[in-house]
Each structure stands twice: as structure tokens, then as C-alpha cells.
Amino acid sequence: MADTAMDNNVAQLYISWKEGDLNYYLQRVDAFLLSSPEHFKNFRNQVRDIL
């Protein structure tokens, strides 16, 4: 599963998964500076690929 966390400046992309019955994991994949056009474009493309 893919998750995002955002504030006014930064978007962070996470992936989470379950192993076994009781173990859940969360790992940050990347972070994007939303005020940077290149970062914003990369973030948008990553999210669109997931959807």
C-alpha cells in the first residue's frame, strides 16, 4: 500500500506492508519539495503511477 504525508512545503511518499499475522512495516520511499517545479512534477508522476 502506498501512503503520503504532506504539509505546505514537503510531500513524503511511504510504502507499507504486512508480514505474517502481526508484523506491519512502513518505509519512506522519497520526499518532494512542493515549491520546486521539478520535485512537484516528480511527486505527481509517482502518485499517478500508483493510481
C-alpha positions as CSV (number, residue, x, y, z in Angstrom):
1,M,0.0,0.0,0.0
2,A,1.3,3.5,-0.8
3,D,0.8,6.4,1.7
4,T,1.5,10.1,1.5
5,A,2.1,12.7,4.2
6,M,2.1,16.3,3.2
7,D,2.3,19.8,4.7
8,N,2.6,23.1,2.9
9,N,6.2,22.5,1.9
10,V,7.0,18.8,1.6
11,A,5.3,15.7,0.4
12,Q,6.6,12.3,1.6
13,L,5.8,9.1,-0.1
14,Y,5.7,5.9,2.0
15,I,5.0,2.2,1.4
16,S,3.5,-0.1,4.0
17,W,3.2,-3.8,4.0
18,K,2.3,-6.7,6.3
19,E,4.4,-9.8,7.0
20,G,2.7,-12.6,8.8
21,D,-0.2,-12.1,11.1
22,L,1.2,-9.4,13.5
23,N,4.0,-7.5,11.7
24,Y,3.3,-4.3,9.9
25,Y,6.1,-2.2,8.3
26,L,6.3,1.4,7.0
27,Q,9.2,2.8,5.0
28,R,9.7,6.2,3.5
29,V,10.4,6.0,-0.3
30,D,11.0,9.6,-1.1
31,A,10.4,13.2,-0.2
32,F,9.5,16.1,-2.5
33,L,9.8,19.8,-2.0
34,L,6.5,21.1,-3.3
35,S,7.8,24.6,-4.1
36,S,10.2,23.2,-6.6
37,P,8.6,22.6,-10.0
38,E,10.8,19.6,-10.7
39,H,10.0,18.0,-7.4
40,F,6.3,18.7,-7.7
41,K,6.3,17.1,-11.2
42,N,8.2,14.0,-9.9
43,F,5.8,13.7,-7.0
44,R,2.7,14.0,-9.3
45,N,4.2,11.3,-11.6
46,Q,4.9,8.9,-8.8
47,V,1.3,9.3,-7.4
48,R,-0.2,8.9,-10.9
49,D,1.8,5.7,-11.4
50,I,0.5,4.3,-8.2
51,L,-3.1,5.1,-9.0
